[in-house]
Amino acid sequence: MICPGNSLVPNTPEALPPVCPHTGLPIRSRPEWVYTNPAHTYRTTFARIGSNLFWVIPRGYVTEADMQQAVALAAAIKAETLHGDAPFVFIESFEHTTGGSASARRCYLQFTNTLKGLLGSFPYGMPPFFRLSFNLSRQLHLHRYKVCMVARYEDAVTKALAMLRDHGVADMPVRSLPARRRPGALPKTTQDLSASEPLMAMDSEDTLSVQVNGLLAHLGAIDLEKPGIPEDPAITHRSALHPVYEAIGVLKADMDQFLAEHRDLMAILQAHQKALVKKMREIERHNRELQILMRKSSEDQMELEENALHNIQTLLKPLVRLIEGEVRSPVQRGWIDGLTYRIDTLTKELAPRLDLHRYGLTPQEIRIARLIRNGVCSGAIADQLGLSVRTVESYRGRLRAKLGIQGRRRNLRTALLAIPDGIPNRSVKS
């Protein structure tokens, strides 16, 4: 794309004829239908040929700001001259353009795709790279309307009127008139072109179009899933677009390498993911086994403590009381008192119990009450006994009810610490 440089468009607008010399249709334009930017590097002239055919003549280099002004003027002209969704067609002269920014092209494409009633566009007199750009955008279906590139103004008008007639719109019968044009008014005909401008003289099937279509076919034959790229040296090496073919080959080679690396990384990632899933399952299995062991250990500890307390209460304390009856000296009395103190201390440290007779707690409630009394939180109790936290909270509610604790402000652990230890009742059923 050619940059704007220092070249300026002429200050005088196009001198448009009042009648189309090819069709006889009237040509209408107004001074306010012309937009020229302040730097005079870009100008667009709008005109109507008949009732439903718009002629757009841009000159110079268009920027995004210029395109925004031009499309705003085009929208206003359409709203003024056409009602609702009435069908219409553009013919666009690119003979005097020197280029445009990518953002300007996007602005143009967005505007034309939103125009209601636009049937198609017939650009003519396009430089080679304009033709390549239009061919690519057309091949990618970026236009929501039909685009047909032609070489001359006469072809554009003829095909545009045919499109309107196909949709039931006709200004008047097309009549052959001798070709007349004023300097700068209408695009050049084939006879006007010199040997130095062969590309502009070509019709829609000229050499550049054939080469561009061959390039597009080449792109369409590329399979992104397979490495390599099909190549026909008879086409690629003889084409004027040979550097483009080479660039595509380099890009495809880079893409193949990227895809191969991507597939290798995905394979490694999937293998790591499988190993991670396997390890997580092992961890879950070990966790379940650990919970079972912890629950069994807690139950064994409970049973051991209950047996120890039972032996102390039924064997050791009666024996101490029997010995007390035989005490005769103060020394023996001191010895018996010390033994009794140690037995009571051992009983409290071994397993402080709650009074089953008074509160009627079940063995599981006793287990949970002991853990709460020792300051164990609900989550840890659930893990240790193999219960859910919700079940532990339910046991907490039962304990509060059986102990007569009302109101959330009273602490359950404080209440349990205040309850004196009792002798475990081994006859209580679970």
C-alpha positions in Angstrom: 0.0 0.0 0.0 1.4 3.4 -1.0 1.8 5.9 1.8 0.2 9.4 1.3 3.5 11.2 0.9 3.3 14.8 -0.1 1.0 14.4 -3.2 -2.2 16.4 -2.9 -5.5 15.8 -4.7 -6.6 18.6 -7.1 -8.6 21.3 -5.5 -11.3 21.1 -8.2 -13.8 18.3 -7.8 -14.7 15.8 -10.6 -16.6 17.4 -13.5 -19.4 14.8 -13.8 -21.6 14.7 -16.9 -25.3 15.2 -16.4 -26.1 12.0 -18.3 -24.3 8.6 -18.3 -22.9 8.3 -21.8 -23.2 4.5 -21.6 -26.8 4.1 -20.4 -28.5 7.5 -20.8 -29.4 7.6 -17.1 -29.2 11.0 -15.4 -26.2 11.6 -13.1 -27.0 13.7 -10.0 -24.5 15.2 -7.6 -24.2 18.2 -5.3 -21.3 20.2 -3.9 -22.2 18.9 -0.4 -21.9 15.3 -1.6 -18.1 15.8 -1.8 -15.8 15.3 1.2 -12.2 16.6 1.1 -9.9 16.4 4.1 -8.2 19.5 5.4 -4.8 18.4 4.1 -6.2 17.8 0.6 -4.7 14.4 0.5 -8.0 12.6 0.1 -11.4 13.4 -1.5 -14.5 11.3 -2.2 -17.2 12.3 -4.6 -20.7 10.7 -4.4 -23.2 10.7 -7.3 -26.4 9.0 -8.3 -26.8 7.3 -11.6 -30.6 6.9 -12.1 -32.5 6.1 -8.9 -30.8 3.1 -7.3 -27.2 3.2 -8.5 -24.5 5.1 -6.5 -21.2 6.2 -8.0 -18.3 6.6 -5.5 -15.1 8.3 -6.8 -12.3 8.4 -4.1 -8.9 10.1 -4.7 -5.6 10.0 -2.8 -4.7 8.2 0.4 -7.5 7.4 2.9 -6.9 7.2 6.7 -9.4 6.0 9.3 -10.5 9.5 10.2 -11.1 10.3 6.5 -13.0 7.1 6.0 -15.2 7.8 9.0 -16.1 11.2 7.5 -16.7 9.6 4.0 -19.0 6.8 5.3 -20.9 9.3 7.5 -21.6 11.4 4.3 -22.5 8.2 2.4 -25.0 7.2 5.1 -26.6 10.7 5.0 -26.9 10.6 1.2 -28.6 7.2 1.3 -31.0 8.2 4.0 -31.9 11.3 2.0 -32.3 9.7 -1.4 -33.5 6.2 -0.7 -36.4 5.0 1.5 -36.0 2.2 4.0 -34.6 -1.0 2.6 -34.9 -0.1 -1.0 -32.3 -2.0 -3.0 -29.3 -0.2 -4.5 -25.8 -0.9 -5.9 -22.4 0.8 -5.6 -20.0 1.3 -8.5 -16.6 2.5 -7.2 -13.8 4.1 -9.1 -10.3 3.3 -7.7 -8.4 4.8 -10.6 -7.2 7.8 -8.7 -6.5 6.1 -5.3 -3.0 5.8 -3.9 -3.6 3.6 -0.9 -5.3 3.4 2.5 -4.6 2.3 6.0 -5.8 -1.1 7.3 -8.0 0.6 9.9 -9.7 2.6 7.1 -10.4 -0.6 5.2 -11.9 -2.1 8.3 -14.1 1.0 8.8 -15.3 0.7 5.2 -16.0 -3.0 5.5 -18.0 -2.5 8.7 -20.0 0.3 7.2 -20.9 -1.4 4.0 -21.8 -4.7 5.8 -24.4 -2.8 7.8 -26.1 -1.0 4.9 -29.6 -2.2 4.4 -30.6 -2.8 0.8 -27.1 -3.0 -0.6 -27.1 -5.7 -3.2 -23.5 -5.5 -4.5 -20.5 -3.4 -5.4 -18.7 -3.1 -8.7 -15.2 -1.6 -8.2 -13.1 -0.8 -11.3 -9.8 0.7 -12.2 -8.1 -1.0 -9.2 -4.3 -1.1 -8.8 -2.9 -4.7 -8.6 -2.6 -4.8 -4.8 -6.1 -3.4 -4.3 -7.3 -6.3 -6.5 -5.4 -8.8 -4.4 -6.8 -7.4 -1.2 -10.4 -7.5 -2.6 -9.9 -11.0 -3.9 -8.7 -12.2 -0.5 -11.5 -10.5 1.4 -14.0 -11.9 -1.0 -12.5 -15.4 -0.8 -12.8 -15.2 3.0 -16.4 -14.1 2.7 -15.9 -10.8 4.6 -18.4 -9.0 2.5 -22.1 -9.6 3.2 -23.0 -8.5 -0.3 -21.7 -9.4 -3.7 -18.5 -7.9 -4.9 -17.5 -8.1 -8.6 -14.3 -6.4 -9.8 -14.3 -5.1 -13.4 -11.9 -3.2 -15.5 -14.0 -0.3 -16.8 -16.8 2.0 -15.9 -19.0 0.7 -18.7 -18.7 -2.9 -17.3 -19.6 -1.7 -13.8 -22.7 0.2 -14.9 -23.9 -2.6 -17.2 -23.5 -5.3 -14.5 -24.9 -3.1 -11.7 -28.1 -2.4 -13.7 -28.4 -6.1 -14.5 -28.2 -6.9 -10.8 -30.9 -4.3 -10.1 -33.2 -5.8 -12.8 -32.7 -9.3 -11.3 -34.2 -7.9 -8.1 -37.1 -6.2 -9.8 -35.6 -2.7 -10.0 -35.1 -0.9 -13.3 -34.8 2.8 -13.9 -35.1 2.6 -17.7 -34.0 0.4 -20.5 -30.3 0.5 -21.2 -29.7 2.1 -24.5 -26.4 2.3 -26.4 -25.0 5.8 -26.7 -21.7 6.9 -28.2 -19.0 7.0 -25.6 -18.4 10.6 -24.5 -16.3 11.8 -21.6 -14.9 14.9 -20.3 -11.3 15.1 -19.1 -11.3 13.7 -15.6 -15.0 12.9 -15.6 -15.2 9.2 -16.5 -12.7 6.4 -16.1 -10.4 5.6 -19.1 -11.5 3.1 -21.7 -9.3 0.4 -23.2 -8.4 2.6 -26.1 -7.3 5.4 -23.8 -4.8 3.2 -21.9 -1.2 3.3 -22.9 1.2 0.4 -23.0 2.6 1.4 -19.7 -0.8 0.6 -17.9 -1.6 -2.9 -19.1 -3.0 -4.1 -15.7 -5.8 -1.4 -15.7 -6.8 -2.4 -19.2 -7.4 -6.0 -18.3 -10.9 -7.3 -17.8 -12.1 -9.5 -14.9 -10.2 -12.5 -16.2 -6.9 -10.7 -16.7 -3.5 -12.2 -15.9 -3.4 -10.8 -12.3 -6.9 -12.1 -11.5 -5.8 -15.6 -12.8 -2.7 -15.4 -10.7 -4.6 -14.3 -7.6 -7.2 -17.0 -8.1 -4.4 -19.5 -8.4 -3.0 -18.3 -5.2 -6.3 -18.6 -3.4 -6.7 -22.1 -4.8 -3.3 -22.9 -3.5 -4.3 -21.6 -0.1 -7.5 -23.6 -0.2 -5.5 -26.8 -0.9 -3.4 -26.5 2.2 -4.3 -29.1 4.9 -3.4 -27.6 8.3 -3.5 -31.1 9.9 -0.9 -32.5 7.6 2.8 -31.5 7.3 4.1 -30.0 4.1 2.4 -28.0 1.5 1.4 -29.0 -2.1 3.4 -27.1 -4.7 3.2 -27.0 -8.4 6.5 -25.4 -9.7 4.9 -24.7 -13.1 2.5 -22.3 -11.3 4.4 -21.0 -8.3 7.8 -20.2 -10.0 6.3 -18.6 -13.1 3.8 -16.5 -11.2 4.4 -12.8 -10.4 3.3 -13.7 -6.9 6.1 -16.2 -6.5 7.4 -14.3 -3.3 4.0 -14.8 -1.8 4.1 -18.5 -2.5 7.6 -18.7 -0.8 6.3 -16.7 2.2 3.4 -19.1 2.5 5.7 -22.1 2.4 7.9 -20.6 5.2 4.8 -19.9 7.3 3.5 -23.4 6.7 6.8 -24.9 7.7 6.8 -22.8 10.9 3.3 -23.9 11.6 4.1 -27.6 11.1 7.0 -27.3 13.6 4.7 -25.5 16.1 2.0 -28.1 15.7 4.5 -31.0 16.1 5.9 -29.3 19.3 2.3 -28.7 20.5 1.4 -32.4 19.9 4.5 -33.5 21.8 3.7 -31.2 24.7 0.1 -32.4 24.8 1.3 -36.0 24.9 3.6 -35.2 27.8 0.8 -33.2 29.6 -1.6 -36.1 29.2 1.0 -38.6 30.6 1.6 -36.3 33.6 -2.2 -35.9 34.0 -2.7 -39.7 34.1 0.1 -40.1 36.6 -1.4 -37.3 38.7 -4.8 -38.9 38.6 -3.2 -42.2 39.7 -1.4 -40.6 42.6 -4.6 -38.8 43.7 -6.5 -42.1 43.7 -3.7 -43.6 45.8 -3.8 -40.7 48.2 -7.5 -41.0 48.5 -7.2 -44.7 49.2 -4.5 -44.1 51.8 -6.7 -41.4 53.4 -9.6 -43.8 53.7 -7.3 -46.4 55.2 -5.9 -43.8 57.6 -9.4 -42.8 58.7 -10.3 -46.4 59.3 -7.1 -46.9 61.4 -7.7 -43.7 63.3 -11.3 -44.7 64.1 -10.1 -48.2 65.1 -7.4 -46.7 67.2 -9.9 -44.4 68.9 -12.2 -47.3 69.6 -9.3 -49.5 70.9 -8.1 -46.6 73.1 -11.6 -46.2 74.5 -11.8 -49.9 75.2 -8.4 -49.9 76.9 -9.2 -46.9 79.0 -12.5 -48.4 80.0 -10.9 -51.7 80.9 -8.2 -49.9 82.9 -10.8 -47.9 84.8 -12.9 -50.9 85.4 -9.9 -52.8 86.9 -9.0 -49.8 89.0 -12.5 -49.5 90.4 -13.2 -53.2 90.8 -9.8 -54.5 91.8 -7.3 -51.8 92.9 -9.6 -49.5 95.0 -11.3 -52.4 96.9 -7.8 -53.7 97.7 -6.7 -50.3 98.9 -9.8 -50.1 101.1 -9.0 -53.5 102.5 -5.5 -52.5 103.3 -6.8 -49.3 105.0 -8.6 -51.5 107.5 -5.3 -53.1 108.6 -3.4 -49.8 109.0 -2.0 -49.4 112.5 0.7 -46.7 112.4 0.8 -43.1 111.1 3.5 -44.1 108.7 1.2 -46.7 107.2 -1.6 -44.2 107.1 0.6 -41.7 105.1 1.6 -44.5 102.7 -2.0 -45.5 102.1 -3.1 -41.8 101.6 -0.4 -41.3 99.1 -1.3 -44.4 97.2 -5.0 -43.4 97.1 -4.0 -39.9 95.8 -2.0 -41.4 93.0 -4.8 -43.8 92.1 -7.3 -40.9 91.8 -4.8 -38.9 89.8 -4.2 -41.8 87.4 -7.9 -42.3 87.0 -8.5 -38.7 86.0 -5.5 -38.6 83.6 -6.3 -41.9 82.1 -9.9 -41.2 81.1 -12.1 -38.5 82.7 -15.6 -39.8 82.5 -19.1 -38.3 82.5 -21.8 -39.5 84.8 -23.8 -41.9 82.7 -26.5 -42.5 85.4 -27.3 -38.8 85.6 -27.4 -37.8 81.9 -28.0 -41.0 80.1 -25.4 -40.5 77.4 -24.7 -43.2 74.8 -21.1 -44.5 74.4 -20.7 -42.5 71.1 -22.0 -39.4 72.8 -19.5 -40.0 75.6 -16.7 -40.3 73.1 -17.6 -37.0 71.5 -18.2 -35.3 74.8 -14.7 -36.4 76.0 -13.1 -35.0 72.8 -15.1 -31.7 73.1 -14.0 -31.5 76.8 -10.4 -31.9 75.7 -10.8 -29.0 73.3 -10.9 -30.9 70.0 -12.8 -29.0 67.2 -15.7 -30.5 65.2 -13.6 -31.1 62.1 -11.0 -33.0 63.9 -13.6 -35.1 65.8 -15.2 -36.0 62.4 -11.9 -37.1 61.0 -11.0 -39.1 64.1 -14.3 -40.9 64.4 -15.0 -41.2 60.7 -18.1 -39.0 60.8 -19.2 -35.9 58.9 -18.9 -32.5 60.4 -22.7 -32.2 60.1 -23.1 -35.4 62.2 -20.7 -34.1 64.9 -22.7 -30.9 65.0 -25.9 -33.0 65.4 -24.2 -34.8 68.4 -23.4 -31.4 69.9 -27.0 -30.5 69.7 -28.0 -33.7 71.5 -25.4 -33.2 74.2 -26.7 -29.7 74.8 -30.2 -31.0 75.1 -29.4 -33.9 77.5 -27.2 -31.6 79.6 -29.9 -28.9 79.8 -27.8 -26.2 78.1 -30.1 -23.5 76.7 -29.0 -20.6 74.6 -26.0 -20.4 72.2 -24.1 -18.2 74.6 -23.4 -21.1 77.0 -20.3 -23.0 76.0 -20.6 -26.7 75.7 -17.0 -27.4 76.6 -17.3 -25.2 79.8 -20.4 -27.2 80.8 -18.7 -30.5 80.3 -15.6 -29.4 82.3 -17.9 -28.5 85.2 -19.5 -32.0 85.3 -17.8 -34.3 87.9 -16.3 -37.5 86.7 -18.3 -40.6 87.3 -17.8 -44.3 87.2 -18.3 -45.7 83.7 -21.4 -47.7 83.3 -20.3 -50.7 81.1 -23.9 -52.0 80.9 -25.1 -49.1 78.6 -25.8 -50.4 75.2 -24.7 -48.5 72.0 
